[in-house]
Amino acid sequence: MNLRPALLADCPTLSAIDAQGNPSSWTVQQFESAVQHHPDSVWLSQTDHQITGFIVWQTVFDESELHLIAVAPEYRRQGIASALLQHWQNAVQQQDATRLLLEVRASNETAQQLYRKHGFQTCGRRKNYYALPDGGSEDAVLMEKSC
């Protein structure tokens, strides 16, 4: 597995991976905008030239917020998400970030466990933050980590 910055040509694949596990997945155009405007903040993982996952973040001053992270279903539980998270942390520390932030669906316990394994702690909750396909809503759990 290797990590590299995403290119515009990768955006359809990134969108397809995101749609496999994210009810509010990004469009190809949203990925293209991120790659064009923040090329250092959109990275992907590859195995045998196959895109297996990605991470998107934004850093403002000394804080960096995770926007998206996803791994293709057939590549999950192989350490790819951990490698992407570690890359994010290393990259933003070089930019003098002191705090990492993220939000995750309250029902996504697997992701919350991964984030806790990487030192993130729950710091809040946004009620009814995510819209559900049935018209309902779901809370977002806020997590943070000091660099």
Phi, psi and omega per residue, in radians:
M1 nan 2.409 3.003
N2 -2.333 2.776 3.123
L3 -1.975 2.492 3.086
R4 -2.676 2.797 3.058
P5 -1.127 2.542 3.096
A6 -1.309 2.604 3.069
L7 -1.977 2.836 3.111
L8 -0.966 -0.660 -3.128
A9 -1.120 -0.343 -3.136
D10 -1.439 -0.277 -2.960
C11 -1.035 -0.694 3.079
P12 -1.058 -0.673 3.118
T13 -1.207 -0.707 3.109
L14 -1.075 -0.750 3.124
S15 -1.111 -0.699 3.127
A16 -1.138 -0.720 3.094
I17 -1.123 -0.773 3.141
D18 -1.046 -0.714 -3.111
A19 -1.155 -0.362 -3.128
Q20 -1.277 -0.316 -3.098
G21 -2.462 0.028 -3.053
N22 -2.141 1.949 3.127
P23 -1.083 -0.342 3.112
S24 -2.031 0.854 -3.007
S25 -1.159 2.710 3.118
W26 -1.370 2.630 3.036
T27 -1.444 2.914 3.051
V28 -0.997 -0.715 -3.115
Q29 -1.119 -0.634 3.097
Q30 -1.157 -0.713 3.075
F31 -1.130 -0.737 3.126
E32 -1.051 -0.732 3.116
S33 -1.085 -0.766 3.129
A34 -1.090 -0.771 -3.139
V35 -1.131 -0.693 -3.124
Q36 -1.231 -0.709 -3.035
H37 -1.629 -0.428 -3.115
H38 -2.416 1.072 -3.026
P39 -1.065 -0.430 3.134
D40 -1.446 -0.051 -3.052
S41 -2.030 0.240 3.073
V42 -2.252 1.890 -3.085
W43 -2.148 2.715 3.100
L44 -2.359 2.838 3.058
S45 -1.904 2.571 3.115
Q46 -2.335 2.502 2.990
T47 -2.294 2.133 -3.106
D48 0.872 0.820 3.114
H49 1.147 0.185 3.097
Q50 -1.771 2.241 3.074
I51 -1.242 2.173 -3.047
T52 -1.956 -0.309 -3.121
G53 -3.067 3.088 -3.122
F54 -2.769 2.893 3.049
I55 -2.500 2.467 3.117
V56 -2.318 2.261 3.112
W57 -2.456 2.972 3.047
Q58 -2.414 2.322 3.116
T59 -1.972 2.247 3.079
V60 -2.240 2.045 -3.077
F61 0.972 -2.064 -3.061
D62 -1.796 0.238 3.121
E63 -2.116 2.481 3.098
S64 -2.228 2.300 -3.097
E65 -2.024 2.283 3.066
L66 -1.309 2.178 3.084
H67 -1.640 -0.814 -3.105
L68 -2.605 2.561 2.920
I69 -2.593 2.364 3.138
A70 -2.707 2.628 3.063
V71 -2.261 2.386 3.101
A72 -0.990 2.430 -3.043
P73 -0.897 -0.700 -3.090
E74 -1.266 -0.150 3.138
Y75 -1.965 0.103 -3.116
R76 -1.242 2.762 3.133
R77 1.121 0.562 3.086
Q78 -2.129 0.195 3.101
G79 1.524 0.099 -3.093
I80 -1.195 -0.820 3.127
A81 -1.064 -0.691 3.103
S82 -1.091 -0.734 3.124
A83 -1.123 -0.705 3.114
L84 -1.147 -0.752 3.104
L85 -1.083 -0.741 3.139
Q86 -1.135 -0.676 3.093
H87 -1.076 -0.791 3.107
W88 -0.967 -0.868 -3.110
Q89 -1.068 -0.807 -3.139
N90 -1.081 -0.746 -3.105
A91 -1.113 -0.784 -3.067
V92 -1.360 -0.431 3.043
Q93 -1.133 -0.590 3.090
Q94 -1.190 -0.340 3.090
Q95 -1.703 0.227 3.102
D96 1.198 0.445 3.025
A97 -1.226 2.496 3.141
T98 -2.023 -0.138 -3.077
R99 -2.540 2.316 3.057
L100 -1.876 2.404 -3.116
L101 -2.260 2.629 3.029
L102 -2.763 2.865 3.014
E103 -2.284 2.599 -3.089
V104 -2.533 2.562 3.096
R105 -1.025 2.424 -3.135
A106 -1.034 -0.529 -3.123
S107 -1.399 -0.188 -3.074
N108 -1.564 1.248 -3.102
E109 -1.152 -0.573 3.123
T110 -1.054 -0.806 3.123
A111 -1.150 -0.712 3.133
Q112 -1.063 -0.692 3.098
Q113 -1.109 -0.732 3.106
L114 -1.061 -0.799 -3.126
Y115 -1.124 -0.717 3.091
R116 -1.096 -0.681 3.098
K117 -1.035 -0.526 3.136
H118 -1.644 0.235 3.002
G119 1.634 0.092 3.110
F120 -1.367 2.564 3.102
Q121 -2.199 2.565 3.087
T122 -1.174 2.327 -3.122
C123 -2.253 0.045 3.124
G124 2.956 -3.078 -3.100
R125 -2.615 2.402 3.032
R126 -1.902 1.957 -3.099
K127 -1.187 2.394 3.037
N128 0.924 0.651 -3.024
Y129 -1.307 -0.742 -3.082
Y130 -1.707 2.304 3.038
A131 -1.392 2.462 3.102
L132 -1.833 2.670 -3.119
P133 -1.007 -0.484 -3.115
D134 -1.457 0.080 -3.134
G135 1.670 -0.160 3.102
G136 -1.416 -2.896 3.133
S137 -2.542 2.907 -3.111
E138 -2.438 2.535 3.109
D139 -1.267 2.689 2.969
A140 -1.842 2.344 3.027
V141 -1.648 2.219 3.125
L142 -1.651 2.360 -3.133
M143 -2.325 2.658 -3.134
E144 -2.525 2.821 3.085
K145 -2.623 2.367 3.036
S146 -1.460 2.491 3.121
C147 -1.538 nan nan
